Amino acid sequence: MTSLISRMPAAALLAGSIVIGAPAHGAAQSARTPVAAFKKGNPCSILLPGEVGQILGVPVTMREIVDEATCSFPFDAKPGAKPAAGDPPQLTITMHWDDGPTAVAATRMTSKLFGGDAGFEKLQGIGDEAWLGPLASMLVFSKGKVGVEIDLRLIPDGREKGIRLARLIASRLP
């Protein structure tokens, strides 16, 4: 028994595949850029690996849900370099879904217990309240009920890159 596809002329098959694969309403295929969308309970929903890579200046091709609150974005410290022993460097982002202001306050209180508030810098224009930790080691902020901690210890130029990441994340929070 001959199948229908084997009896169809090649031109008809080609035309059918072009129509099936064509973008809707004449939009260019390259114009379809994935967009991250906030999904409570999924800490990796807030940023795409390509966005993180663009801000960090290194290729980032994956993101990993560590737990219900934490997402990590592993990357090569230097593109093309041999991986170092141990785990690759990574950017880690922790979401506090319903207790953001409390998480920010707890971070600052903990820093006071371990040597005062020295080194914390209040940041403007990010969420409701934002702080950059000592030596740009972390950035914590809240917006509404959500709190975000960004671990910047392995990020060169952490201050500038952390602020860019925080602003992008804050723009996507409800």
N, C-alpha and C positions, 0 to 999 in steps of 0.2 A: 504494500500500500504506500503510495507516494504522499508525502505530507504537503500541505498547502504552501508552506514556506518554500520548499524546493521547487514548486511549480511557478512561483511568482518571479517575474523578471527582476533582475538585480536593481534596476533603476527604481522600481516601486519600493523595494526594501530600503534602499538608500534614502529615498524621499520620506518614507515613514519614520526612519530613525532620526532624520533631521527635524521633523515636526515634533516628535516625541521629546527630543533633547533640547528643543528651542526654548529660550527663556520667555516667560509670559509677557505680553504687552510690549514686545520689542526691546525689553531691557537688556543691556549688555551682560554677558555672563560674569565678567569681571566686576561689575557693579554690585553683585551680591556679596556683601561682606558679612560674615557672622557677627552677631551682636550678643554680648553677655546680657543676661537678664537676671535680676535679683529673684532668688527662690529661697524663701526661708527654710532652713534646715539643710541647705546644700551650700557649704562655704565656698565651693569652687564655682558657683554660678555667677559670681559678681565680676570676674575678670577672665578674659581669654588668654591662653599662653602667648599668643602673638602680641597682645597689648603689653603684657608684662615684659616680654623680650624687647619690645621697642623702647620702653622706658628704661630698662636696665642696660640696654646696648649690647645684649648677648642673645643668641638664639634660645628660645624657650619653646619646646615643642609639646610639653605635656603638663598636666596638673594632676595632683593626686589628693583625693579626700583622705585625710589622716583619721579624722573622726567627725562627729556631727557638727563640730565647731571650727575645725582646722583644715586648711588647704595648703599644700606645698607646691611650689613651682621649681623643680630642679633645673639646673643649667650648668653649662661648662663655664668655668671662670674665664678662660681665654678660648675663643673659637679656634678649633683646630689643634689645641694643645692636648697632650696625653692626659687622661684622667688621673688625678692624684689618688693616693691610697685612701681608702675609706669611702664614705658617702660623698656624692657630689655636693657642691654648694647649692643652697636652695633659699628661695624666698618663702617665708611662712606667714600666713595671714590667719588670725583667729577671730571668729565672729562671736559676739555675745548678743544673742538674738533678742532677748527681752530685758536685759539689765545693763545696757550700755553705759548710762551715767554712773552706775555703781562700779562697773569694771574700771572706768577711768579714775574714779576716786580711789579705788583699792590699789591701783597701780601707783598712784602718787603717794598714798599712805605708806605703802611698802617701801618706796624709795626713801621716805623720811625715816623709817625705822633703820635703814641701812646706810645712814650717813647724811640725812637732810635732803633738802630739795635742790641741792646744788646740781647744776647741769641740766635741769629740766627747763625747756623753753616753751612758753605758751605760743601757739600758732593761731593766726587769724584766718578766717575764710575757709575753714574746713569743718563742716558739720556744726554742731552746737558748741562743742568744746574740744580742743585738740592740743596735745602736748608732744613734743619731741624729747626723747630721753637723752641721758648723758652720752656724749660722744656720738650722737646720732645713731644710737644702738637700737632704738625702737621708736615707733610713733603710735600713739593711742588717741582715738577720738570717738566721740559719740554723735549720733544724729537721731533724734527722736528716742525710741527705746533701744536702738541697735548701737552696739559698741564694736569697735574694730581695733585689733592690735596687729601691727606690722613689725615683724622681726627684721631689723636692718643690719644685724651684726656682720653678716657676710656680704653686704652690699657696698662696693666702693661708691663714694659720693652719696652716702646714704641719706643725708639731709635733703638734697635736691630731689633725688629719685623717690624717696619716701613721701615727700610732699606731693609730687606728681601722682603717685599711686593713690594716696589718700584722697586727693581731690577727685580723681576718677571714680573711686569707690563711693565716696559721699554723693556724687552726682547721680548714682544709680540706686541709692537707698530711698525707701519711701519717706 
